[in-house]
Amino acid sequence: MIAPIELSIISVVAFVIPVLFVVVIGNDPRRLIRMSFSVSALASLFSVVAGAMAVAGHNVEQLVLPLGLPTLPFHLRLDQLSGFFIFVVGLLSFFVSVYSVGYVSGLGAGKPVKRLIVFYNIFIAAMFMVCLADDALCFLVAWEVMAAASYFLVMFEDGRSENRRAAYLYMVMAHVGAVLILLSFGVMAGVTTGFEDFSCYTFDAMRAAKFPLKWATVAFLLSFFGFAAKAGVIPFHVWLPEAHPVAPSNVSALMSGVMLKTAIYGIVRITFDIIKVFPWWWGTMVLVLGLVSAVMGVLYALMQHDLKKLLAYHSVENIGIILIGIGLSMIFTSFHLPVMAALALIAGLYHTMNHAMFKGLLFMGAGAVLHATHERNMDEMGGLIHLMPWTSAFFLVGCISISALPPFNGFVSEWLTFQAFLLSPSLPVPLMKLLIPMGAALLALTGALAAACFVKVFGVIFLGNWRGHSQHVVTEAGWSMRAGMSLASLACLCLGVLPAIVINWMDAISESLLKARLVTTSGVYGWMWLTPVDPERASYSGPLVLIGIVAVCAVTYLLLHVKPGNISRVPVWDCGFKKLTPKMQYNAVSFSMPFRRIFGFLFDIKEQIRLVPQHQHPAFPENSQYYLRVRDRFWGWLYKPVIDRVVLLSRKTGMLQHGRIHVYLIYSFVTIIVLLALL
Amino acid sequence: MNLQVLAQVNSFLAALVLLTAFAMLSQRKINSLVTLFAWQGLFLSINTAVVGFVASKHHLYISSLLTLSIKVILLPYILHVLVVRLKIRKEVETIVNIPTTMLIGIALVIFSYHLTAPVREMSTLITRSTLAVALATVMIGLLMMITRKHAVTQIIGFLAMENGLFFAATSATYGMPLVVELGVALDVLIAAFIFGIFFFHISTTFDSLSVEQMESLREDN
């Protein structure tokens, strides 16, 4: 029997094979794409198995690789937490690799497909390595490889300046984050050895160390903000809506679905596994940032009419929801309430997995739609449900999941988060008593707004009539794309219907990190009922809800169809107007108008209606033009001043450079004199 | 010979090196500048031999010979060829006028003496008093590079700086290890060759050897 850690290493190494394919059969793109993505899918499956075994196996495996620097070898470790993330990354990578066979083939000639394949595989392998790493060096190397590979993937179509800008912004944010993480590891390794050397760079050594509160706070804040820059927590989210729309959709699915999750992994690893003991305000900070990200993320998403940008903002929202769970868990841990902490942690991690599945699914669906329509603006789409029935069905599954509606998976994790909130009145701090109900209300608001947003997305894209100007022939996605999406939909359904089994499996994580289990989850009630706290208090049965929904649908269908003549088709009532055009439908901008009115103060909105008199007097305009621009306020508040300062400073520094040798010589001369005189 | 006399000889040679440095600072003709540079090298070479005799460090004789062959014969020859080939007839152009340069030079010498005062008190070497001169020579070399427009005079300034460094090495610590000195000598030689090649390119590109022309290479912002 092969050990999980060996299996996961085999899987990481297997990702090299597609890269070799590029060299060997690079001149036959069709075969190259089919073979390399099949191998990627297979390699991902290995990791899925390894991760699942590691979580279920209840033991920790460690390995020292003969790689790295001479005295600093790479340490690997596969415990329940890393196993869980490897499982999630592997599962989505598997779906997306299946999907990519068709998607990449359809990208068309002239696109740099070889580059895509190379960096795609490096990217996934690096994500596995991030989860496996057990020392600061290996972690950072993997982390940076992941960032660099994804940078090249965002740069996929580097011919357009907007793509280059997005990739550059992403690179800058990734590096700011990486520097903070590096500093955090430096602090922790330094405190462990008393700032003597770097011998305690392994996580094992850091785990064994006891950090003074001051240094622990420094390390935590550095690492949290470092990971937050990667995860896209507000206000570090600016790169997300830029990078996701320009990357190929399979890459967006992976970046949004799992790459952001590696940051969550980092936060959980450092707080719960390495630092372990912390004051309650850390958790409060995480909770507040999570709430802000969730609410703001969904509001920004509502304002978008670019499909992929909208999904990118939803990633911000969902990262916020995950952080709410983790923040609550941190608060409970610091008040020594391990069972509740376990509940909140499981809620956060469950949402991590769920978000990976449904966001991956949605991005894959978006890719299929974009691929078919060559259009990113939702207001140019419509009525695709007739042309792409399969894609729209899968997309609908994603929409229901992300809107947290049963019977799909989003509901389960948000419900668990609510349960964690509802348990909070037992906390002894007055501030928490105030914050918790507000947080629960905001989470509810987030869910409602997300549902509104996806009503808009699904309604505008798939329902109604075609709004666009282009007369492009829209065809259904190919078999592999449908296969990838259907697998992800199935995962969404399973995670939603059978949460008790999944949580029973995931309990090993909370046991290893918090020494607590959600014992009442199953056992007595079996796989049917999810009762996180107490069966008296709250319970949810996925299977029963599913049966109920299916039954209601079936009964409705039968009642409508059993007697012919129950349904009659008539012309649409045109409200008395003579001619209804597709332009008169609700579109993305008009649908979100109420939200713009209510939450307008949060955005930088510029709205103009201009009347265009063409032939006659201005008093009788023939046409009107509507112009709307909604911008992120954070850019103006936080980023623009910094960028302006940097540019100004570099201008000033640039003035020193005259290009005259004499002046340069005088600089060094004066420097020497001053240094000699002073020292 | 007793040590006292040798110390006097050493100081005298130091004075001559400083004098040539000032002479170079005031010289307008490029040919005379090369000659003065050769003289400075000669004094340096004699000084190295004297120090080698005093300290009975025989490897200093080798470096003295090396100095003689490179800095007195070879480099002046190369520079001379360069001046002839490039048809540099003009007098040396300066940015700051010569009296001012001399005044700055004097200030630099005083500054160097002030700077090396603590070293002189602590050291027991007989050559310790010449350290200030060595430092002053370095700074005057740099000053020459700053105040002259012509590329050839700039390389002479650079080589004069190197002379000062060498002088500092022999007077402060009785010379560096031979390996280091050999390396430095080779570096200087190669630098001179590279400069020579560059001058040809500069003069063909800009039709002039004035480094001010290079300002046009700057990236506009």
Interface residues (C-beta under 8 A of the other chain):
Chain A: R651 G654 Q657 H658 G659 R660 I661 H662 L665 I666 S668 F669 I672 I673 L676 A677
Chain B: I95 F111 L115 M139 L142 L143 M145 I146 T147 K149 Q154 V211 E212 M214 E215 S216 L217 R218 N221
